[in-house]
Amino acid sequence: MNLFDVYPVQDITIAKAQGSYVWDDHGQRYLDFYGGHAVISIGHTHPHWVQRIEDQMHKISFYSNSIHIPLQKELATLLGEVSGKEDYQLFLCNSGAEANENALKLASFYNGRKKVIAFKKAFHGRTSLAVAATDNPAIIAPVNETSNVLFLPFNDEFALAAAFRQHEISAVIIEGIQGVGGIIEATASFLKAIRNLCDSHNAVYIADSVQCGYGRTGKFYSHDIAGVDADIYSMAKGMGNGFPVAGISISPKFKAKHSMLGTTFGGNHLACAAAIAVLETIREEKLMQNAAEVGAYILDELKDVPNITELRGRGLMIGIELPEAFKQVKANLLHKHHIFTGEAKPNVIRLLPALNIGKTEADHFIKALKEEIA
């Protein structure tokens, strides 16, 4: 049997990983400034994370949600403390798409409506409704197409208000910083407008924090910059540092009913152990502060570099837009300088390193980038 060929892959096999570095099967070391799509939040094979999972494996790895799993309550309590949303409720699942799917479903249960506002260049996942709310027709199968999703211009408060006047809206879903869309940040004013309009119209504000959450921007959720609370926060990516775990953090106004949401693998013992280790490390190692400081350092060092069209982002979620003439920079960083980065079209280098990356690693990247675009 062959693999179903849906991924464009680099001709590299990673055999070992530690901290912010990975090694291929020939022993070549690479600096990882991408973290496998923002997944590696506390560094590869962090010893506390490894120990937490190993200890749990010797006890019990899995049982379904038909029994008490105290680790889930431990995770929920810790998440409330670290995120500052202690009165919220946690539903655990497996992936970012599943988190957004459940968030949209819960919103519709809440107000009995169907219309969802999403935004141009949005990416919310590949499952049924999540992909319907994603602004990429190439990955939306006919069975996923729906007239229930309205795509509006990002950061356009007038278009947003008009949509609320013209439609009965169930939910607004928005990334605090669009990742796949090119590291485009929602303004605080726009997020406040969403909050106010949702309050006025009994709609649900869903903060997609799958990529831009979990401390990556220096705040736990990037949406926190606006100083208002969303109704639901979706999480995944850095939540398990590579172990599949996701969830939605749900405000107190939602009342749970048995069977309204469900999952087989979500919130299993190993997933909770991994997620608890991540939050403990974020708190103990002050990784949100580090993300803010090192991210600001990178942006400051690059602000006057010639041939950078635009710098975007906050913390360790950074987009570097380059002219078309430099479209080979990402490939050169990988193959010449042995640095993994991400990319968004058109020609945006995406930086999504682990939150504990230091200035030594930052300087390594900055030096390589300057060499490529000088």
KEGUTI-281599 format. One record per residue: residue in three letters; x, y, z of N, C-alpha, C in turn. Coordinates in steps of 0.1 Angstrom, whole numbers, padded with zeros to 4 digits, always signed. Example, Ala and Ser with C-alpha at 12.3 -4.5 7.8 and 13.67 -1.06 7.14 Angstrom:
2
ALA+0132-0057+0078+0123-0045+0078+0132-0033+0078/SER+0128-0022+0071+0137-0011+0071+0129+0000+0079/
This chain:
374
MET+0008-0012+0000+0000+0000+0000+0009+0012+0000/ASN+0005+0023-0008+0012+0035-0008+0005+0046+0000/LEU+0012+0056+0004+0006+0067+0011-0002+0075+0001/PHE-0013+0081+0005-0021+0090-0003-0014+0103-0004/ASP-0010+0107-0016+0000+0117-0018-0007+0131-0019/VAL-0009+0137-0007-0016+0150-0005-0007+0160+0000/TYR+0006+0157+0005+0015+0166+0011+0027+0169+0002/PRO+0029+0182-0001+0042+0185-0007+0053+0185+0004/VAL+0063+0176+0002+0072+0174+0013+0087+0177+0009/GLN+0094+0182+0019+0109+0184+0017+0116+0170+0017/ASP+0126+0169+0010+0134+0156+0009+0143+0155+0022/ILE+0137+0156+0033+0144+0156+0046+0137+0146+0055/THR+0144+0138+0062+0139+0129+0072+0144+0133+0086/ILE+0136+0138+0095+0141+0142+0108+0141+0129+0117/ALA+0153+0127+0123+0155+0115+0131+0155+0118+0146/LYS+0158+0131+0150+0160+0134+0164+0156+0149+0165/ALA+0151+0153+0177+0148+0167+0180+0150+0170+0195/GLN+0155+0182+0197+0157+0186+0211+0157+0201+0211/GLY+0148+0207+0220+0147+0221+0221+0143+0228+0208/SER+0151+0237+0203+0147+0244+0191+0155+0238+0179/TYR+0160+0226+0180+0168+0220+0169+0163+0206+0166/VAL+0164+0203+0153+0162+0189+0148+0174+0184+0140/TRP+0175+0171+0139+0186+0165+0132+0180+0155+0122/ASP+0186+0155+0109+0181+0146+0100+0188+0133+0101/ASP+0185+0123+0093+0190+0110+0094+0205+0109+0089/HIS+0211+0120+0085+0225+0120+0081+0233+0128+0092/GLY+0226+0132+0102+0233+0140+0113+0233+0155+0111/GLN+0227+0160+0101+0227+0175+0099+0217+0181+0108/ARG+0222+0192+0115+0214+0199+0125+0207+0210+0118/TYR+0194+0213+0122+0186+0224+0116+0180+0232+0128/LEU+0180+0245+0127+0173+0253+0136+0158+0253+0132/ASP+0149+0250+0141+0135+0250+0138+0128+0263+0142/PHE+0125+0271+0132+0118+0283+0135+0104+0283+0130/TYR+0099+0270+0129+0085+0268+0124+0077+0259+0134/GLY+0084+0250+0140+0077+0242+0151+0066+0233+0145/GLY+0067+0229+0133+0057+0220+0127+0044+0227+0127/HIS+0043+0239+0121+0030+0246+0120+0026+0251+0134/ALA+0035+0257+0142+0032+0263+0155+0028+0253+0166/VAL+0031+0240+0163+0028+0230+0173+0037+0229+0185/ILE+0050+0230+0182+0060+0228+0192+0061+0241+0200/SER+0055+0241+0212+0053+0253+0220+0064+0255+0231/ILE+0068+0243+0236+0078+0244+0248+0091+0237+0244/GLY+0093+0235+0231+0106+0229+0226+0104+0214+0224/HIS+0111+0209+0214+0111+0195+0211+0115+0186+0223/THR+0108+0175+0226+0111+0166+0237+0115+0172+0250/HIS+0108+0183+0254+0110+0189+0266+0110+0179+0278/PRO+0120+0178+0286+0121+0168+0296+0109+0166+0305/HIS+0103+0178+0310+0091+0177+0318+0080+0171+0311/TRP+0078+0175+0298+0067+0169+0290+0069+0154+0288/VAL+0081+0150+0285+0084+0136+0283+0081+0128+0296/GLN+0085+0133+0307+0083+0126+0320+0069+0125+0323/ARG+0061+0136+0321+0047+0135+0324+0040+0124+0315/ILE+0043+0124+0303+0037+0113+0294+0041+0100+0298/GLU+0054+0098+0300+0060+0085+0304+0054+0080+0317/ASP+0053+0089+0327+0047+0085+0340+0032+0080+0338/GLN+0025+0087+0329+0011+0084+0327+0009+0071+0320/MET+0018+0068+0310+0018+0056+0303+0019+0043+0312/HIS+0026+0045+0323+0027+0033+0332+0015+0031+0341/LYS+0006+0041+0340-0007+0040+0348-0018+0036+0339/ILE-0023+0045+0330-0033+0042+0321-0032+0052+0309/SER-0032+0047+0297-0031+0056+0285-0044+0061+0280/PHE-0054+0052+0281-0067+0056+0275-0079+0049+0281/TYR-0089+0056+0283-0103+0051+0285-0112+0061+0280/SER-0124+0058+0277-0134+0067+0270-0139+0077+0281/ASN-0147+0086+0276-0153+0096+0285-0165+0091+0292/SER-0167+0078+0293-0178+0072+0300-0174+0070+0315/ILE-0162+0074+0319-0158+0073+0333-0151+0086+0337/HIS-0149+0088+0350-0142+0099+0355-0128+0099+0351/ILE-0123+0111+0346-0109+0112+0343-0104+0125+0350/PRO-0099+0123+0362-0095+0134+0370-0085+0144+0363/LEU-0076+0138+0354-0067+0146+0347-0074+0157+0339/GLN-0086+0155+0334-0093+0165+0327-0097+0177+0335/LYS-0101+0174+0348-0104+0185+0357-0091+0193+0361/GLU-0080+0185+0362-0067+0192+0366-0063+0201+0354/LEU-0065+0196+0342-0061+0204+0330-0070+0217+0329/ALA-0083+0215+0332-0093+0226+0331-0089+0237+0341/THR-0086+0233+0353-0083+0242+0364-0070+0250+0360/LEU-0060+0243+0356-0047+0249+0352-0049+0258+0340/LEU-0057+0254+0330-0059+0263+0319-0066+0275+0323/GLY-0076+0274+0332-0083+0286+0337-0073+0296+0343/GLU-0064+0291+0351-0055+0299+0358-0045+0306+0349/VAL-0039+0298+0340-0029+0304+0331-0035+0314+0321/SER-0047+0310+0316-0053+0319+0306-0061+0330+0311/GLY-0064+0330+0324-0071+0341+0331-0086+0339+0329/LYS-0091+0328+0324-0105+0326+0321-0110+0315+0331/GLU-0109+0317+0344-0112+0307+0354-0126+0303+0355/ASP-0136+0312+0350-0150+0308+0351-0155+0302+0338/TYR-0146+0299+0329-0150+0292+0316-0150+0277+0318/GLN-0156+0270+0308-0157+0256+0309-0149+0250+0297/LEU-0144+0238+0299-0135+0232+0289-0142+0219+0283/PHE-0142+0219+0269-0145+0207+0262-0133+0203+0254/LEU-0129+0190+0256-0116+0185+0249-0119+0177+0237/CYS-0111+0179+0227-0112+0171+0215-0098+0168+0209/ASN-0096+0168+0196-0084+0162+0191-0076+0171+0182/SER-0083+0181+0175-0076+0189+0165-0082+0203+0164/GLY-0075+0212+0158-0081+0225+0156-0093+0226+0148/ALA-0094+0218+0137-0106+0218+0129-0118+0213+0138/GLU-0115+0202+0146-0126+0197+0154-0130+0207+0165/ALA-0121+0215+0170-0124+0225+0180-0133+0236+0174/ASN-0129+0240+0162-0138+0250+0155-0151+0245+0151/GLU-0152+0232+0147-0164+0226+0143-0174+0226+0155/ASN-0168+0222+0167-0177+0222+0179-0180+0235+0184/ALA-0171+0245+0182-0175+0259+0186-0187+0264+0178/LEU-0186+0262+0165-0197+0267+0156-0210+0259+0159/LYS-0209+0246+0162-0221+0238+0165-0227+0243+0178/LEU-0219+0246+0188-0223+0251+0201-0230+0264+0199/ALA-0225+0273+0191-0231+0286+0189-0245+0284+0183/SER-0246+0275+0173-0259+0273+0167-0269+0267+0177/PHE-0264+0258+0185-0273+0253+0196-0278+0264+0205/TYR-0269+0273+0208-0272+0284+0217-0283+0293+0212/ASN-0282+0298+0200-0292+0308+0195-0301+0303+0184/GLY-0300+0290+0180-0309+0284+0170-0307+0290+0156/ARG-0296+0296+0153-0294+0302+0140-0284+0295+0132/LYS-0282+0299+0119-0274+0292+0110-0262+0301+0104/LYS-0264+0314+0103-0255+0322+0095-0242+0325+0104/VAL-0231+0323+0097-0218+0325+0103-0210+0336+0096/ILE-0204+0345+0103-0195+0354+0096-0181+0350+0098/ALA-0174+0348+0087-0159+0346+0087-0153+0356+0078/PHE-0140+0356+0076-0133+0367+0069-0124+0362+0058/LYS-0122+0371+0049-0113+0369+0038-0099+0364+0043/LYS-0094+0354+0036-0081+0348+0039-0081+0339+0052/ALA-0093+0337+0057-0095+0329+0070-0091+0314+0067/PHE-0085+0308+0077-0084+0293+0077-0088+0288+0091/HIS-0098+0279+0090-0103+0274+0103-0103+0259+0104/GLY-0098+0252+0093-0097+0238+0094-0103+0231+0081/ARG-0103+0218+0081-0106+0210+0069-0118+0201+0071/THR-0125+0201+0083-0137+0194+0085-0149+0202+0080/SER-0161+0196+0080-0172+0201+0073-0175+0216+0074/LEU-0179+0220+0086-0182+0235+0087-0170+0243+0088/ALA-0159+0238+0095-0147+0245+0096-0141+0249+0082/VAL-0142+0239+0073-0136+0242+0059-0146+0251+0052/ALA-0159+0251+0054-0168+0260+0048-0166+0274+0052/ALA-0160+0276+0064-0157+0289+0069-0143+0293+0066/THR-0136+0285+0058-0122+0288+0054-0122+0294+0039/ASP-0115+0305+0038-0116+0312+0025-0105+0306+0015/ASN-0108+0294+0011-0100+0287+0001-0108+0277-0007/PRO-0114+0281-0018-0123+0272-0025-0116+0259-0030/ALA-0103+0259-0031-0096+0247-0036-0097+0235-0026/ILE-0100+0238-0013-0100+0227-0004-0115+0225+0001/ILE-0124+0231-0005-0138+0229-0001-0145+0220-0011/ALA-0148+0208-0007-0155+0198-0016-0170+0203-0018/PRO-0176+0198-0028-0190+0202-0030-0199+0199-0018/VAL-0197+0188-0011-0205+0185+0000-0203+0194+0012/ASN-0192+0202+0012-0190+0212+0022-0196+0225+0019/GLU-0200+0228+0007-0204+0241+0003-0217+0244+0010/THR-0218+0257+0015-0230+0261+0022-0232+0276+0020/SER-0245+0280+0020-0248+0295+0019-0248+0301+0033/ASN-0245+0293+0043-0246+0299+0057-0234+0306+0062/VAL-0223+0307+0053-0211+0314+0057-0210+0326+0049/LEU-0208+0338+0055-0206+0351+0049-0191+0354+0051/PHE-0184+0357+0040-0170+0361+0041-0169+0376+0039/LEU-0164+0383+0050-0163+0398+0050-0148+0402+0049/PRO-0146+0414+0045-0132+0419+0046-0127+0420+0060/PHE-0115+0416+0062-0108+0416+0075-0107+0430+0080/ASN-0110+0433+0093-0108+0446+0099-0117+0457+0094/ASP-0128+0453+0087-0137+0463+0082-0150+0463+0090/GLU-0150+0473+0099-0161+0475+0109-0174+0478+0102/PHE-0173+0486+0091-0186+0490+0084-0192+0478+0078/ALA-0184+0469+0071-0190+0457+0065-0195+0448+0076/LEU-0189+0447+0087-0194+0439+0098-0207+0443+0103/ALA-0208+0456+0106-0221+0462+0111-0232+0460+0100/ALA-0229+0461+0087-0239+0460+0077-0244+0445+0077/ALA-0235+0436+0078-0239+0422+0078-0248+0418+0089/PHE-0246+0424+0101-0255+0422+0112-0269+0428+0110/ARG-0269+0439+0103-0282+0446+0099-0290+0437+0089/GLN-0283+0431+0080-0289+0424+0069-0292+0409+0072/HIS-0286+0403+0082-0287+0389+0084-0289+0386+0099/GLU-0295+0375+0102-0296+0370+0116-0284+0361+0118/ILE-0274+0366+0126-0261+0360+0127-0261+0350+0139/SER-0256+0338+0137-0254+0329+0148-0240+0332+0154/ALA-0230+0333+0146-0216+0334+0152-0207+0342+0143/VAL-0197+0348+0149-0186+0354+0142-0173+0346+0146/ILE-0166+0341+0137-0154+0334+0140-0142+0341+0134/ILE-0132+0343+0142-0120+0351+0137-0107+0347+0144/GLU-0097+0346+0136-0083+0344+0141-0078+0357+0146/GLY-0072+0357+0158-0067+0370+0163-0055+0375+0154/ILE-0048+0366+0149-0038+0368+0138-0040+0357+0128/GLN-0043+0361+0116-0044+0351+0105-0031+0345+0102/GLY-0030+0331+0103-0017+0325+0101-0015+0321+0086/VAL-0023+0312+0081-0022+0308+0067-0025+0321+0058/GLY-0033+0330+0062-0036+0342+0055-0024+0352+0054/GLY-0013+0349+0061-0001+0358+0059+0003+0366+0071/ILE-0001+0362+0083+0002+0369+0096-0004+0383+0095/ILE-0018+0383+0094-0025+0396+0094-0032+0397+0107/GLU-0030+0408+0114-0035+0409+0128-0048+0417+0128/ALA-0058+0411+0136-0070+0418+0138-0068+0430+0148/THR-0073+0441+0145-0071+0453+0153-0080+0452+0166/ALA-0075+0458+0177-0083+0458+0189-0096+0464+0187/SER-0097+0475+0179-0110+0481+0176-0120+0471+0169/PHE-0114+0463+0160-0123+0454+0153-0128+0443+0162/LEU-0119+0438+0171-0124+0428+0180-0134+0433+0190/LYS-0133+0446+0194-0143+0452+0203-0156+0453+0195/ALA-0155+0457+0182-0167+0458+0175-0175+0445+0174/ILE-0167+0434+0172-0173+0421+0171-0180+0418+0185/ARG-0173+0421+0196-0179+0418+0209-0192+0426+0211/ASN-0192+0439+0207-0204+0447+0209-0215+0443+0200/LEU-0213+0439+0188-0223+0435+0179-0229+0422+0183/CYS-0220+0413+0187-0225+0400+0192-0234+0401+0204/ASP-0230+0410+0213-0238+0413+0225-0252+0419+0221/SER-0252+0428+0212-0264+0435+0208-0274+0425+0200/HIS-0268+0415+0193-0277+0407+0185-0277+0392+0190/ASN-0273+0390+0202-0273+0376+0208-0266+0366+0199/ALA-0255+0371+0193-0247+0362+0185-0235+0358+0193/VAL-0227+0348+0188-0216+0342+0196-0203+0346+0189/TYR-0194+0351+0197-0180+0355+0193-0171+0344+0196/ILE-0166+0338+0185-0157+0327+0185-0143+0331+0182/ALA-0133+0330+0191-0120+0334+0189-0111+0322+0185/ASP-0108+0321+0173-0100+0310+0168-0086+0312+0172/SER-0082+0305+0182-0068+0307+0188-0060+0294+0186/VAL-0063+0287+0175-0056+0274+0172-0041+0277+0170/GLN-0038+0286+0162-0024+0289+0159-0019+0301+0166/CYS-0027+0311+0169-0023+0324+0175-0025+0324+0190/GLY-0029+0313+0196-0031+0312+0210-0020+0305+0218/TYR-0023+0302+0230-0013+0294+0239+0000+0302+0241/GLY-0001+0315+0243+0010+0323+0247+0019+0328+0236/ARG+0016+0324+0224+0025+0327+0212+0028+0341+0210/THR+0018+0350+0213+0019+0364+0210+0024+0372+0222/GLY+0026+0365+0233+0029+0372+0246+0017+0373+0255/LYS+0005+0372+0250-0007+0370+0258-0012+0356+0255/PHE-0020+0351+0265-0024+0337+0263-0032+0335+0250/TYR-0042+0343+0248-0049+0343+0235-0046+0357+0228/SER-0042+0356+0216-0039+0369+0209-0050+0379+0209/HIS-0063+0374+0210-0074+0382+0210-0075+0391+0223/ASP-0067+0387+0233-0067+0394+0246-0062+0409+0245/ILE-0056+0412+0233-0051+0426+0231-0062+0436+0232/ALA-0075+0431+0229-0086+0440+0228-0092+0443+0242/GLY-0089+0435+0252-0094+0437+0265-0109+0433+0267/VAL-0114+0425+0257-0127+0420+0259-0126+0404+0258/ASP-0136+0398+0263-0137+0383+0263-0145+0378+0251/ALA-0140+0368+0245-0148+0360+0235-0158+0351+0242/ASP-0168+0346+0235-0177+0336+0241-0170+0322+0241/ILE-0163+0319+0230-0156+0306+0229-0142+0308+0223/TYR-0132+0301+0229-0119+0301+0224-0116+0287+0219/SER-0111+0286+0206-0107+0273+0201-0092+0272+0202/MET-0087+0260+0206-0073+0258+0209-0069+0244+0203/ALA-0056+0243+0199-0050+0231+0194-0035+0233+0193/LYS-0029+0231+0181-0015+0234+0179-0006+0232+0191/GLY-0002+0243+0197+0008+0243+0208+0002+0237+0221/MET-0010+0233+0222-0016+0228+0234-0010+0215+0239/GLY-0005+0207+0230+0001+0194+0235+0016+0193+0231/ASN+0022+0203+0225+0036+0203+0221+0039+0191+0212/GLY+0029+0187+0204+0031+0176+0194+0022+0165+0197/PHE+0017+0163+0209+0007+0153+0212-0007+0158+0208/PRO-0014+0150+0200-0027+0155+0195-0037+0158+0207/VAL-0040+0171+0209-0050+0175+0218-0055+0188+0214/ALA-0068+0191+0217-0074+0204+0213-0086+0206+0223/GLY-0092+0218+0221-0103+0220+0230-0110+0233+0227/ILE-0121+0236+0233-0127+0249+0233-0130+0253+0248/SER-0127+0266+0250-0129+0272+0263-0142+0280+0262/ILE-0152+0277+0270-0166+0281+0268-0171+0290+0279/SER-0176+0301+0276-0180+0311+0287-0192+0305+0295/PRO-0194+0311+0307-0204+0305+0316-0218+0306+0310/LYS-0221+0315+0300-0235+0316+0296-0240+0304+0288/PHE-0231+0295+0284-0235+0283+0277-0238+0272+0288/LYS-0249+0265+0286-0253+0254+0295-0252+0241+0288/ALA-0245+0232+0294-0242+0219+0288-0254+0210+0290/LYS-0256+0201+0280-0266+0190+0280-0259+0178+0276/HIS-0263+0167+0282-0256+0154+0278-0258+0151+0263/SER-0248+0147+0257-0247+0143+0243-0247+0155+0232/MET-0248+0167+0237-0248+0178+0227-0234+0179+0220/LEU-0223+0175+0226-0210+0174+0220-0205+0161+0225/GLY-0195+0156+0217-0189+0143+0221-0177+0140+0213/THR-0169+0131+0218-0156+0126+0212-0152+0113+0218/THR-0145+0105+0210-0140+0092+0215-0126+0094+0222/PHE-0117+0100+0214-0103+0102+0219-0100+0114+0227/GLY-0109+0124+0225-0106+0137+0231-0106+0137+0246/GLY-0095+0143+0252-0094+0143+0267-0089+0130+0273/ASN-0083+0122+0264-0077+0109+0270-0066+0112+0280/HIS-0062+0102+0287-0052+0103+0298-0039+0109+0293/LEU-0034+0104+0282-0021+0108+0277-0022+0122+0272/ALA-0033+0126+0265-0034+0139+0259-0035+0149+0271/CYS-0042+0146+0282-0042+0155+0293-0029+0157+0300/ALA-0021+0146+0301-0008+0146+0307+0001+0155+0299/ALA+0000+0154+0286+0009+0163+0277+0004+0177+0278/ALA-0009+0180+0278-0014+0194+0279-0011+0200+0292/ILE-0012+0192+0303-0008+0198+0316+0007+0201+0317/ALA+0015+0193+0311+0030+0196+0311+0033+0208+0304/VAL+0026+0211+0293+0028+0223+0285+0024+0235+0293/LEU+0012+0235+0300+0008+0247+0308+0018+0249+0320/GLU+0022+0238+0326+0031+0239+0337+0044+0246+0333/THR+0049+0242+0321+0061+0247+0316+0060+0262+0312/ILE+0049+0265+0305+0046+0279+0302+0046+0288+0314/ARG+0040+0283+0325+0040+0291+0337+0053+0292+0344/GLU+0059+0280+0346+0072+0280+0354+0083+0286+0347/GLU+0084+0285+0333+0095+0291+0326+0092+0305+0320/LYS+0080+0310+0324+0076+0324+0320+0077+0325+0304/LEU+0071+0316+0297+0073+0315+0283+0065+0326+0275/MET+0054+0330+0281+0047+0341+0274+0055+0354+0275/GLN+0062+0357+0286+0071+0368+0287+0082+0367+0277/ASN+0088+0355+0276+0099+0352+0267+0095+0354+0252/ALA+0083+0349+0249+0077+0351+0235+0076+0366+0232/ALA+0071+0373+0241+0070+0388+0238+0083+0395+0237/GLU+0093+0391+0245+0106+0398+0245+0114+0394+0232/VAL+0115+0381+0230+0123+0376+0218+0116+0380+0205/GLY+0103+0380+0205+0096+0384+0193+0098+0399+0190/ALA+0098+0407+0200+0100+0421+0199+0114+0424+0194/TYR+0124+0416+0199+0138+0417+0195+0139+0414+0180/ILE+0133+0403+0176+0134+0400+0162+0128+0411+0153/LEU+0117+0416+0156+0110+0426+0149+0119+0439+0149/ASP+0125+0442+0160+0133+0454+0161+0146+0453+0152/GLU+0152+0441+0152+0164+0439+0145+0161+0439+0129/LEU+0149+0436+0126+0146+0435+0111+0139+0447+0106/LYS+0136+0457+0115+0127+0468+0110+0133+0477+0100/ASP+0147+0478+0099+0153+0487+0090+0161+0479+0079/VAL+0158+0466+0078+0166+0458+0068+0160+0461+0054/PRO+0169+0464+0045+0164+0467+0031+0158+0454+0025/ASN+0148+0456+0016+0142+0446+0008+0131+0438+0016/ILE+0128+0442+0028+0116+0437+0035+0105+0446+0032/THR+0094+0441+0025+0083+0449+0021+0075+0453+0034/GLU+0073+0443+0043+0065+0446+0055+0068+0435+0065/LEU+0068+0440+0078+0069+0431+0090+0056+0431+0097/ARG+0051+0419+0100+0038+0418+0107+0038+0408+0118/GLY+0029+0410+0128+0028+0400+0138+0032+0405+0152/ARG+0031+0397+0162+0034+0400+0176+0040+0387+0182/GLY+0049+0389+0192+0055+0378+0199+0062+0369+0189/LEU+0060+0356+0190+0067+0347+0182+0057+0341+0171/MET+0049+0350+0166+0041+0348+0154+0043+0360+0144/ILE+0053+0358+0136+0059+0369+0128+0058+0366+0113/GLY+0054+0376+0105+0053+0374+0090+0063+0384+0084/ILE+0071+0380+0075+0081+0388+0068+0078+0388+0053/GLU+0072+0399+0048+0068+0399+0034+0080+0404+0026/LEU+0083+0397+0015+0094+0400+0007+0089+0403-0007/PRO+0097+0410-0015+0094+0412-0029+0094+0399-0037/GLU+0088+0398-0048+0088+0386-0057+0102+0381-0060/ALA+0111+0390-0062+0125+0387-0065+0131+0378-0055/PHE+0126+0377-0043+0132+0369-0032+0123+0357-0029/LYS+0116+0352-0039+0107+0340-0036+0115+0328-0032/GLN+0128+0327-0034+0135+0315-0031+0141+0316-0017/VAL+0138+0326-0009+0144+0328+0004+0141+0316+0013/LYS+0129+0312+0014+0125+0301+0023+0133+0289+0020/ALA+0134+0285+0007+0141+0273+0003+0156+0275+0006/ASN+0162+0287+0004+0176+0289+0007+0178+0289+0022/LEU+0169+0294+0030+0171+0293+0045+0172+0278+0049/LEU+0164+0270+0043+0164+0256+0047+0176+0249+0042/HIS+0179+0250+0029+0189+0241+0023+0204+0247+0024/LYS+0205+0260+0025+0218+0266+0027+0222+0269+0041/HIS+0211+0274+0049+0214+0278+0063+0209+0268+0073/HIS+0201+0258+0068+0196+0247+0077+0187+0253+0088/ILE+0177+0261+0083+0167+0267+0092+0153+0265+0086/PHE+0145+0258+0094+0131+0256+0090+0123+0269+0093/THR+0116+0274+0082+0106+0284+0084+0093+0280+0077/GLY+0083+0288+0078+0070+0286+0071+0069+0296+0060/GLU+0058+0294+0053+0055+0303+0042+0040+0306+0040/ALA+0036+0317+0036+0023+0321+0032+0023+0329+0020/LYS+0014+0326+0011+0014+0334-0002+0007+0347+0000/PRO+0012+0358-0006+0023+0357-0016+0036+0361-0009/ASN+0045+0351-0009+0059+0354-0005+0061+0360+0009/VAL+0054+0354+0018+0056+0358+0032+0063+0346+0040/ILE+0074+0350+0046+0081+0340+0055+0074+0340+0068/ARG+0069+0329+0073+0062+0328+0086+0072+0322+0097/LEU+0073+0329+0108+0081+0324+0119+0071+0320+0130/LEU+0073+0307+0135+0064+0302+0145+0072+0292+0154/PRO+0084+0297+0160+0092+0289+0167+0087+0285+0181/ALA+0093+0276+0188+0090+0273+0202+0090+0286+0210/LEU+0082+0287+0221+0081+0299+0229+0093+0301+0238/ASN+0102+0291+0239+0114+0292+0248+0126+0294+0239/ILE+0125+0298+0227+0136+0302+0219+0143+0314+0224/GLY+0157+0314+0223+0165+0325+0229+0170+0334+0218/LYS+0177+0345+0223+0183+0354+0214+0194+0349+0205/THR+0201+0338+0210+0211+0332+0202+0205+0326+0190/GLU+0194+0319+0191+0187+0313+0179+0181+0324+0171/ALA+0176+0335+0177+0171+0346+0169+0182+0352+0161/ASP+0193+0354+0167+0204+0360+0159+0209+0351+0148/HIS+0209+0338+0150+0212+0329+0139+0203+0331+0127/PHE+0190+0332+0130+0180+0334+0119+0182+0347+0112/ILE+0184+0358+0120+0185+0371+0115+0197+0373+0106/LYS+0208+0367+0110+0220+0368+0102+0218+0361+0089/ALA+0212+0349+0089+0209+0341+0076+0200+0349+0067/LEU+0189+0355+0073+0180+0362+0065+0186+0374+0058/LYS+0194+0381+0066+0201+0393+0060+0210+0389+0049/GLU+0217+0378+0050+0226+0373+0039+0218+0370+0026/GLU+0205+0365+0028+0197+0361+0016+0191+0373+0009/ILE+0188+0384+0017+0181+0395+0011+0189+0408+0009/ALA+0202+0407+0013+0210+0419+0012+0212+0424-0002/
